């Protein structure tokens, strides 16, 4: 189960960013993040496939189209492998703990 827990400008993502999760989330994508969300903390993602990465990039693009920045922060090691594979380092940042 994938959960987006929002508090102020931060949204913590927990669970699997899999194709099944993306299919389930897609109909409510517009309401997934509130207007105040500026950072998506991915440290709680236990697994991601390419569909999960596509969802994250789509969220960034949708927010940019509305002139609302969205930073993708703290990807776990498994997600970092996909980021490197697809050369997407510019979309993700690491924050100091």
LINBELPE-V823699 format. One record per residue. N is the residue number from 1. PHI is phi in degrees with one decimal (999 if undefined). Layout:
BEGIN
n,phi
N,PHI
N,PHI
END
This chain:
BEGIN
n,phi
1,999
2,-101.4
3,-129.4
4,-113.9
5,-106.6
6,-105.1
7,-148.0
8,55.8
9,-90.0
10,-115.7
11,-123.9
12,-92.3
13,-101.2
14,-130.8
15,116.6
16,-99.5
17,-95.1
18,-104.4
19,-58.5
20,-61.5
21,-66.2
22,-63.3
23,-59.8
24,-68.6
25,-79.3
26,-53.6
27,-62.6
28,-113.2
29,-60.3
30,-62.4
31,-105.2
32,-65.9
33,-115.8
34,-81.6
35,-62.0
36,-82.7
37,-69.7
38,-116.5
39,-132.3
40,-110.1
41,-85.9
42,-98.1
43,-62.3
44,-92.2
45,-78.6
46,-88.0
47,-162.5
48,-144.6
49,-113.8
50,-64.7
51,-65.6
52,-64.6
53,-62.9
54,-60.5
55,-61.5
56,-60.8
57,-66.1
58,-64.6
59,-60.7
60,-61.9
61,-63.3
62,-62.3
63,-67.7
64,-63.2
65,-63.0
66,-100.0
67,57.8
68,-122.3
69,-66.3
70,-138.3
71,-99.2
72,-97.9
73,-118.9
74,54.2
75,-67.5
76,-70.8
77,-55.5
78,-62.4
79,-70.7
80,-59.6
81,-63.4
82,-68.7
83,-59.2
84,-66.5
85,-58.7
86,-94.7
87,56.6
88,-111.9
89,-57.6
90,-66.6
91,-92.4
92,-121.0
93,-129.0
94,-107.8
95,-105.7
96,-68.1
97,-85.5
END
